[in-house]
Amino acid sequence: MQQNPCPSTGRKSGACPGYIVDHVIPLKRGGRDRPSNMQWQTIQEGKEKDRWE
């Protein structure tokens, strides 16, 4: 995610250890696959969100 640096490394490209890219509005609910609909999320937060989505 070029616009938002990785919370753990500060880099704008490459791997972001401990984080995943989350779609704020899920793709299956009409969310866009664009940076404006993406945020960094910890792996644990992602697993929790997946349970209720």
mmJSON file of the N, C-alpha and C atoms, coordinates in Angstrom:
{"data_MODEL":{"atom_site":{
"group_PDB":["ATOM","ATOM","ATOM","ATOM","ATOM","ATOM","ATOM","ATOM","ATOM","ATOM","ATOM","ATOM","ATOM","ATOM","ATOM","ATOM","ATOM","ATOM","ATOM","ATOM","ATOM","ATOM","ATOM","ATOM","ATOM","ATOM","ATOM","ATOM","ATOM","ATOM","ATOM","ATOM","ATOM","ATOM","ATOM","ATOM","ATOM","ATOM","ATOM","ATOM","ATOM","ATOM","ATOM","ATOM","ATOM","ATOM","ATOM","ATOM","ATOM","ATOM","ATOM","ATOM","ATOM","ATOM","ATOM","ATOM","ATOM","ATOM","ATOM","ATOM","ATOM","ATOM","ATOM","ATOM","ATOM","ATOM","ATOM","ATOM","ATOM","ATOM","ATOM","ATOM","ATOM","ATOM","ATOM","ATOM","ATOM","ATOM","ATOM","ATOM","ATOM","ATOM","ATOM","ATOM","ATOM","ATOM","ATOM","ATOM","ATOM","ATOM","ATOM","ATOM","ATOM","ATOM","ATOM","ATOM","ATOM","ATOM","ATOM","ATOM","ATOM","ATOM","ATOM","ATOM","ATOM","ATOM","ATOM","ATOM","ATOM","ATOM","ATOM","ATOM","ATOM","ATOM","ATOM","ATOM","ATOM","ATOM","ATOM","ATOM","ATOM","ATOM","ATOM","ATOM","ATOM","ATOM","ATOM","ATOM","ATOM","ATOM","ATOM","ATOM","ATOM","ATOM","ATOM","ATOM","ATOM","ATOM","ATOM","ATOM","ATOM","ATOM","ATOM","ATOM","ATOM","ATOM","ATOM","ATOM","ATOM","ATOM","ATOM","ATOM","ATOM","ATOM","ATOM","ATOM","ATOM","ATOM","ATOM"],
"id":[1,2,3,4,5,6,7,8,9,10,11,12,13,14,15,16,17,18,19,20,21,22,23,24,25,26,27,28,29,30,31,32,33,34,35,36,37,38,39,40,41,42,43,44,45,46,47,48,49,50,51,52,53,54,55,56,57,58,59,60,61,62,63,64,65,66,67,68,69,70,71,72,73,74,75,76,77,78,79,80,81,82,83,84,85,86,87,88,89,90,91,92,93,94,95,96,97,98,99,100,101,102,103,104,105,106,107,108,109,110,111,112,113,114,115,116,117,118,119,120,121,122,123,124,125,126,127,128,129,130,131,132,133,134,135,136,137,138,139,140,141,142,143,144,145,146,147,148,149,150,151,152,153,154,155,156,157,158,159],
"type_symbol":["N","C","C","N","C","C","N","C","C","N","C","C","N","C","C","N","C","C","N","C","C","N","C","C","N","C","C","N","C","C","N","C","C","N","C","C","N","C","C","N","C","C","N","C","C","N","C","C","N","C","C","N","C","C","N","C","C","N","C","C","N","C","C","N","C","C","N","C","C","N","C","C","N","C","C","N","C","C","N","C","C","N","C","C","N","C","C","N","C","C","N","C","C","N","C","C","N","C","C","N","C","C","N","C","C","N","C","C","N","C","C","N","C","C","N","C","C","N","C","C","N","C","C","N","C","C","N","C","C","N","C","C","N","C","C","N","C","C","N","C","C","N","C","C","N","C","C","N","C","C","N","C","C","N","C","C","N","C","C"],
"label_atom_id":["N","CA","C","N","CA","C","N","CA","C","N","CA","C","N","CA","C","N","CA","C","N","CA","C","N","CA","C","N","CA","C","N","CA","C","N","CA","C","N","CA","C","N","CA","C","N","CA","C","N","CA","C","N","CA","C","N","CA","C","N","CA","C","N","CA","C","N","CA","C","N","CA","C","N","CA","C","N","CA","C","N","CA","C","N","CA","C","N","CA","C","N","CA","C","N","CA","C","N","CA","C","N","CA","C","N","CA","C","N","CA","C","N","CA","C","N","CA","C","N","CA","C","N","CA","C","N","CA","C","N","CA","C","N","CA","C","N","CA","C","N","CA","C","N","CA","C","N","CA","C","N","CA","C","N","CA","C","N","CA","C","N","CA","C","N","CA","C","N","CA","C","N","CA","C","N","CA","C","N","CA","C","N","CA","C"],
"label_alt_id":[null,null,null,null,null,null,null,null,null,null,null,null,null,null,null,null,null,null,null,null,null,null,null,null,null,null,null,null,null,null,null,null,null,null,null,null,null,null,null,null,null,null,null,null,null,null,null,null,null,null,null,null,null,null,null,null,null,null,null,null,null,null,null,null,null,null,null,null,null,null,null,null,null,null,null,null,null,null,null,null,null,null,null,null,null,null,null,null,null,null,null,null,null,null,null,null,null,null,null,null,null,null,null,null,null,null,null,null,null,null,null,null,null,null,null,null,null,null,null,null,null,null,null,null,null,null,null,null,null,null,null,null,null,null,null,null,null,null,null,null,null,null,null,null,null,null,null,null,null,null,null,null,null,null,null,null,null,null,null],
"label_comp_id":["MET","MET","MET","GLN","GLN","GLN","GLN","GLN","GLN","ASN","ASN","ASN","PRO","PRO","PRO","CYS","CYS","CYS","PRO","PRO","PRO","SER","SER","SER","THR","THR","THR","GLY","GLY","GLY","ARG","ARG","ARG","LYS","LYS","LYS","SER","SER","SER","GLY","GLY","GLY","ALA","ALA","ALA","CYS","CYS","CYS","PRO","PRO","PRO","GLY","GLY","GLY","TYR","TYR","TYR","ILE","ILE","ILE","VAL","VAL","VAL","ASP","ASP","ASP","HIS","HIS","HIS","VAL","VAL","VAL","ILE","ILE","ILE","PRO","PRO","PRO","LEU","LEU","LEU","LYS","LYS","LYS","ARG","ARG","ARG","GLY","GLY","GLY","GLY","GLY","GLY","ARG","ARG","ARG","ASP","ASP","ASP","ARG","ARG","ARG","PRO","PRO","PRO","SER","SER","SER","ASN","ASN","ASN","MET","MET","MET","GLN","GLN","GLN","TRP","TRP","TRP","GLN","GLN","GLN","THR","THR","THR","ILE","ILE","ILE","GLN","GLN","GLN","GLU","GLU","GLU","GLY","GLY","GLY","LYS","LYS","LYS","GLU","GLU","GLU","LYS","LYS","LYS","ASP","ASP","ASP","ARG","ARG","ARG","TRP","TRP","TRP","GLU","GLU","GLU"],
"label_asym_id":["A","A","A","A","A","A","A","A","A","A","A","A","A","A","A","A","A","A","A","A","A","A","A","A","A","A","A","A","A","A","A","A","A","A","A","A","A","A","A","A","A","A","A","A","A","A","A","A","A","A","A","A","A","A","A","A","A","A","A","A","A","A","A","A","A","A","A","A","A","A","A","A","A","A","A","A","A","A","A","A","A","A","A","A","A","A","A","A","A","A","A","A","A","A","A","A","A","A","A","A","A","A","A","A","A","A","A","A","A","A","A","A","A","A","A","A","A","A","A","A","A","A","A","A","A","A","A","A","A","A","A","A","A","A","A","A","A","A","A","A","A","A","A","A","A","A","A","A","A","A","A","A","A","A","A","A","A","A","A"],
"label_entity_id":["1","1","1","1","1","1","1","1","1","1","1","1","1","1","1","1","1","1","1","1","1","1","1","1","1","1","1","1","1","1","1","1","1","1","1","1","1","1","1","1","1","1","1","1","1","1","1","1","1","1","1","1","1","1","1","1","1","1","1","1","1","1","1","1","1","1","1","1","1","1","1","1","1","1","1","1","1","1","1","1","1","1","1","1","1","1","1","1","1","1","1","1","1","1","1","1","1","1","1","1","1","1","1","1","1","1","1","1","1","1","1","1","1","1","1","1","1","1","1","1","1","1","1","1","1","1","1","1","1","1","1","1","1","1","1","1","1","1","1","1","1","1","1","1","1","1","1","1","1","1","1","1","1","1","1","1","1","1","1"],
"label_seq_id":[1,1,1,2,2,2,3,3,3,4,4,4,5,5,5,6,6,6,7,7,7,8,8,8,9,9,9,10,10,10,11,11,11,12,12,12,13,13,13,14,14,14,15,15,15,16,16,16,17,17,17,18,18,18,19,19,19,20,20,20,21,21,21,22,22,22,23,23,23,24,24,24,25,25,25,26,26,26,27,27,27,28,28,28,29,29,29,30,30,30,31,31,31,32,32,32,33,33,33,34,34,34,35,35,35,36,36,36,37,37,37,38,38,38,39,39,39,40,40,40,41,41,41,42,42,42,43,43,43,44,44,44,45,45,45,46,46,46,47,47,47,48,48,48,49,49,49,50,50,50,51,51,51,52,52,52,53,53,53],
"pdbx_PDB_ins_code":[null,null,null,null,null,null,null,null,null,null,null,null,null,null,null,null,null,null,null,null,null,null,null,null,null,null,null,null,null,null,null,null,null,null,null,null,null,null,null,null,null,null,null,null,null,null,null,null,null,null,null,null,null,null,null,null,null,null,null,null,null,null,null,null,null,null,null,null,null,null,null,null,null,null,null,null,null,null,null,null,null,null,null,null,null,null,null,null,null,null,null,null,null,null,null,null,null,null,null,null,null,null,null,null,null,null,null,null,null,null,null,null,null,null,null,null,null,null,null,null,null,null,null,null,null,null,null,null,null,null,null,null,null,null,null,null,null,null,null,null,null,null,null,null,null,null,null,null,null,null,null,null,null,null,null,null,null,null,null],
"Cartn_x":[0.845,0.0,0.889,1.105,2.05,1.72,0.451,0.072,0.261,0.17,0.238,1.411,2.416,3.572,3.21,3.974,3.797,3.977,3.048,3.181,4.408,4.883,6.018,7.377,7.427,8.728,8.824,7.686,7.688,7.898,8.094,8.31,6.996,7.09,5.901,5.776,6.701,6.617,7.249,6.952,7.509,6.648,7.171,6.444,6.236,5.18,4.861,4.632,5.695,5.601,4.536,3.675,2.648,1.364,1.313,0.137,-0.356,-1.639,-2.249,-2.974,-3.279,-4.075,-5.539,-6.321,-7.747,-8.552,-9.613,-10.553,-11.6,-11.694,-12.632,-14.05,-14.465,-15.73,-15.35,-15.74,-15.327,-15.672,-14.797,-15.021,-16.351,-16.681,-17.931,-19.17,-18.977,-20.101,-20.028,-19.272,-19.211,-18.069,-17.187,-16.031,-15.078,-14.358,-13.425,-12.042,-11.307,-9.933,-9.001,-9.139,-8.372,-7.791,-6.695,-6.076,-7.034,-8.002,-8.937,-9.837,-9.89,-10.697,-9.814,-8.553,-7.617,-7.007,-6.693,-6.014,-5.131,-4.111,-3.308,-4.086,-3.97,-4.625,-3.696,-3.607,-2.767,-3.368,-2.55,-3.025,-4.144,-3.988,-5.018,-6.327,-6.252,-7.467,-8.153,-7.355,-7.908,-8.666,-8.112,-8.791,-10.109,-10.1,-11.325,-12.377,-11.959,-12.905,-13.486,-12.658,-13.132,-14.24,-14.223,-15.254,-16.637,-16.724,-18.051,-18.416,-17.54,-17.882,-18.558],
"Cartn_y":[-1.17,0.0,1.231,1.73,2.813,4.073,4.401,5.635,5.561,4.379,4.215,3.321,3.87,3.047,1.938,0.877,-0.258,0.208,-0.132,0.273,-0.309,-1.479,-2.093,-1.716,-1.33,-1.001,0.436,1.069,2.421,2.477,1.328,1.292,1.393,1.899,2.043,0.926,-0.031,-1.174,-2.377,-3.54,-4.766,-5.329,-6.347,-7.04,-6.135,-6.431,-5.7,-6.743,-7.146,-8.226,-7.976,-8.971,-8.9,-8.224,-7.746,-7.023,-7.604,-7.401,-7.762,-6.533,-6.542,-5.471,-5.878,-5.006,-5.25,-4.309,-4.832,-3.992,-3.494,-2.191,-1.598,-2.05,-1.881,-2.442,-3.696,-4.875,-6.119,-6.15,-6.777,-6.896,-7.584,-8.596,-9.332,-8.497,-7.351,-6.443,-5.182,-5.263,-4.143,-3.174,-3.476,-2.619,-2.662,-1.593,-1.502,-1.984,-2.515,-2.955,-1.784,-0.741,0.494,0.934,1.673,2.128,2.865,3.577,4.312,3.378,2.098,1.113,0.101,0.431,-0.496,0.125,-0.755,-0.317,-1.458,-1.127,-2.153,-2.678,-3.97,-4.6,-5.688,-5.83,-6.907,-8.243,-9.251,-10.578,-11.035,-10.814,-11.217,-10.469,-9.168,-8.39,-8.907,-9.28,-9.816,-11.106,-11.987,-13.249,-12.989,-12.036,-11.713,-11.115,-10.225,-9.606,-10.648,-11.599,-12.649,-13.49,-13.624,-14.423,-13.805,-12.487,-11.853,-11.297,-11.354,-10.877,-11.959],
"Cartn_z":[0.0,0.0,0.0,-1.132,-1.341,-0.54,-0.376,0.304,1.814,2.379,3.829,4.205,4.872,5.225,6.217,6.164,7.063,8.512,9.403,10.799,11.499,11.058,11.747,11.166,9.885,9.287,8.79,8.546,8.001,6.497,5.865,4.41,3.655,2.426,1.583,0.553,0.568,-0.336,0.342,-0.19,0.363,1.486,2.132,3.195,4.405,5.137,6.365,7.458,8.156,9.137,10.205,10.39,11.421,10.989,9.75,9.262,7.944,7.691,6.417,5.883,4.599,4.007,4.133,4.731,4.936,4.063,3.471,2.724,3.72,3.899,4.847,4.518,3.281,2.794,2.013,2.5,1.855,0.365,-0.408,-1.849,-2.142,-1.354,-1.59,-1.29,-0.635,-0.351,-1.203,-2.285,-3.217,-2.994,-2.048,-1.819,-3.001,-3.201,-4.324,-3.902,-4.855,-4.612,-4.92,-4.124,-4.314,-2.975,-3.008,-1.759,-0.818,-1.362,-0.504,0.314,-0.059,0.663,1.392,1.59,2.227,3.474,4.427,5.646,6.139,6.908,7.549,8.745,8.967,10.097,10.613,11.942,12.454,12.019,11.982,11.58,12.511,13.814,14.777,14.542,14.311,14.021,12.759,11.771,10.531,10.753,11.592,11.895,12.611,13.545,14.278,13.348,12.463,11.532,10.581,10.145,9.234,9.862,11.178,11.849,11.728,11.747,11.699,10.337,9.373,8.024,7.215],
"occupancy":[1.0,1.0,1.0,1.0,1.0,1.0,1.0,1.0,1.0,1.0,1.0,1.0,1.0,1.0,1.0,1.0,1.0,1.0,1.0,1.0,1.0,1.0,1.0,1.0,1.0,1.0,1.0,1.0,1.0,1.0,1.0,1.0,1.0,1.0,1.0,1.0,1.0,1.0,1.0,1.0,1.0,1.0,1.0,1.0,1.0,1.0,1.0,1.0,1.0,1.0,1.0,1.0,1.0,1.0,1.0,1.0,1.0,1.0,1.0,1.0,1.0,1.0,1.0,1.0,1.0,1.0,1.0,1.0,1.0,1.0,1.0,1.0,1.0,1.0,1.0,1.0,1.0,1.0,1.0,1.0,1.0,1.0,1.0,1.0,1.0,1.0,1.0,1.0,1.0,1.0,1.0,1.0,1.0,1.0,1.0,1.0,1.0,1.0,1.0,1.0,1.0,1.0,1.0,1.0,1.0,1.0,1.0,1.0,1.0,1.0,1.0,1.0,1.0,1.0,1.0,1.0,1.0,1.0,1.0,1.0,1.0,1.0,1.0,1.0,1.0,1.0,1.0,1.0,1.0,1.0,1.0,1.0,1.0,1.0,1.0,1.0,1.0,1.0,1.0,1.0,1.0,1.0,1.0,1.0,1.0,1.0,1.0,1.0,1.0,1.0,1.0,1.0,1.0,1.0,1.0,1.0,1.0,1.0,1.0],
"B_iso_or_equiv":[0.0,0.0,0.0,0.0,0.0,0.0,0.0,0.0,0.0,0.0,0.0,0.0,0.0,0.0,0.0,0.0,0.0,0.0,0.0,0.0,0.0,0.0,0.0,0.0,0.0,0.0,0.0,0.0,0.0,0.0,0.0,0.0,0.0,0.0,0.0,0.0,0.0,0.0,0.0,0.0,0.0,0.0,0.0,0.0,0.0,0.0,0.0,0.0,0.0,0.0,0.0,0.0,0.0,0.0,0.0,0.0,0.0,0.0,0.0,0.0,0.0,0.0,0.0,0.0,0.0,0.0,0.0,0.0,0.0,0.0,0.0,0.0,0.0,0.0,0.0,0.0,0.0,0.0,0.0,0.0,0.0,0.0,0.0,0.0,0.0,0.0,0.0,0.0,0.0,0.0,0.0,0.0,0.0,0.0,0.0,0.0,0.0,0.0,0.0,0.0,0.0,0.0,0.0,0.0,0.0,0.0,0.0,0.0,0.0,0.0,0.0,0.0,0.0,0.0,0.0,0.0,0.0,0.0,0.0,0.0,0.0,0.0,0.0,0.0,0.0,0.0,0.0,0.0,0.0,0.0,0.0,0.0,0.0,0.0,0.0,0.0,0.0,0.0,0.0,0.0,0.0,0.0,0.0,0.0,0.0,0.0,0.0,0.0,0.0,0.0,0.0,0.0,0.0,0.0,0.0,0.0,0.0,0.0,0.0],
"pdbx_formal_charge":[null,null,null,null,null,null,null,null,null,null,null,null,null,null,null,null,null,null,null,null,null,null,null,null,null,null,null,null,null,null,null,null,null,null,null,null,null,null,null,null,null,null,null,null,null,null,null,null,null,null,null,null,null,null,null,null,null,null,null,null,null,null,null,null,null,null,null,null,null,null,null,null,null,null,null,null,null,null,null,null,null,null,null,null,null,null,null,null,null,null,null,null,null,null,null,null,null,null,null,null,null,null,null,null,null,null,null,null,null,null,null,null,null,null,null,null,null,null,null,null,null,null,null,null,null,null,null,null,null,null,null,null,null,null,null,null,null,null,null,null,null,null,null,null,null,null,null,null,null,null,null,null,null,null,null,null,null,null,null],
"auth_seq_id":[1,1,1,2,2,2,3,3,3,4,4,4,5,5,5,6,6,6,7,7,7,8,8,8,9,9,9,10,10,10,11,11,11,12,12,12,13,13,13,14,14,14,15,15,15,16,16,16,17,17,17,18,18,18,19,19,19,20,20,20,21,21,21,22,22,22,23,23,23,24,24,24,25,25,25,26,26,26,27,27,27,28,28,28,29,29,29,30,30,30,31,31,31,32,32,32,33,33,33,34,34,34,35,35,35,36,36,36,37,37,37,38,38,38,39,39,39,40,40,40,41,41,41,42,42,42,43,43,43,44,44,44,45,45,45,46,46,46,47,47,47,48,48,48,49,49,49,50,50,50,51,51,51,52,52,52,53,53,53],
"auth_comp_id":["MET","MET","MET","GLN","GLN","GLN","GLN","GLN","GLN","ASN","ASN","ASN","PRO","PRO","PRO","CYS","CYS","CYS","PRO","PRO","PRO","SER","SER","SER","THR","THR","THR","GLY","GLY","GLY","ARG","ARG","ARG","LYS","LYS","LYS","SER","SER","SER","GLY","GLY","GLY","ALA","ALA","ALA","CYS","CYS","CYS","PRO","PRO","PRO","GLY","GLY","GLY","TYR","TYR","TYR","ILE","ILE","ILE","VAL","VAL","VAL","ASP","ASP","ASP","HIS","HIS","HIS","VAL","VAL","VAL","ILE","ILE","ILE","PRO","PRO","PRO","LEU","LEU","LEU","LYS","LYS","LYS","ARG","ARG","ARG","GLY","GLY","GLY","GLY","GLY","GLY","ARG","ARG","ARG","ASP","ASP","ASP","ARG","ARG","ARG","PRO","PRO","PRO","SER","SER","SER","ASN","ASN","ASN","MET","MET","MET","GLN","GLN","GLN","TRP","TRP","TRP","GLN","GLN","GLN","THR","THR","THR","ILE","ILE","ILE","GLN","GLN","GLN","GLU","GLU","GLU","GLY","GLY","GLY","LYS","LYS","LYS","GLU","GLU","GLU","LYS","LYS","LYS","ASP","ASP","ASP","ARG","ARG","ARG","TRP","TRP","TRP","GLU","GLU","GLU"],
"auth_asym_id":["A","A","A","A","A","A","A","A","A","A","A","A","A","A","A","A","A","A","A","A","A","A","A","A","A","A","A","A","A","A","A","A","A","A","A","A","A","A","A","A","A","A","A","A","A","A","A","A","A","A","A","A","A","A","A","A","A","A","A","A","A","A","A","A","A","A","A","A","A","A","A","A","A","A","A","A","A","A","A","A","A","A","A","A","A","A","A","A","A","A","A","A","A","A","A","A","A","A","A","A","A","A","A","A","A","A","A","A","A","A","A","A","A","A","A","A","A","A","A","A","A","A","A","A","A","A","A","A","A","A","A","A","A","A","A","A","A","A","A","A","A","A","A","A","A","A","A","A","A","A","A","A","A","A","A","A","A","A","A"],
"auth_atom_id":["N","CA","C","N","CA","C","N","CA","C","N","CA","C","N","CA","C","N","CA","C","N","CA","C","N","CA","C","N","CA","C","N","CA","C","N","CA","C","N","CA","C","N","CA","C","N","CA","C","N","CA","C","N","CA","C","N","CA","C","N","CA","C","N","CA","C","N","CA","C","N","CA","C","N","CA","C","N","CA","C","N","CA","C","N","CA","C","N","CA","C","N","CA","C","N","CA","C","N","CA","C","N","CA","C","N","CA","C","N","CA","C","N","CA","C","N","CA","C","N","CA","C","N","CA","C","N","CA","C","N","CA","C","N","CA","C","N","CA","C","N","CA","C","N","CA","C","N","CA","C","N","CA","C","N","CA","C","N","CA","C","N","CA","C","N","CA","C","N","CA","C","N","CA","C","N","CA","C","N","CA","C","N","CA","C"],
"pdbx_PDB_model_num":[1,1,1,1,1,1,1,1,1,1,1,1,1,1,1,1,1,1,1,1,1,1,1,1,1,1,1,1,1,1,1,1,1,1,1,1,1,1,1,1,1,1,1,1,1,1,1,1,1,1,1,1,1,1,1,1,1,1,1,1,1,1,1,1,1,1,1,1,1,1,1,1,1,1,1,1,1,1,1,1,1,1,1,1,1,1,1,1,1,1,1,1,1,1,1,1,1,1,1,1,1,1,1,1,1,1,1,1,1,1,1,1,1,1,1,1,1,1,1,1,1,1,1,1,1,1,1,1,1,1,1,1,1,1,1,1,1,1,1,1,1,1,1,1,1,1,1,1,1,1,1,1,1,1,1,1,1,1,1]
}}}
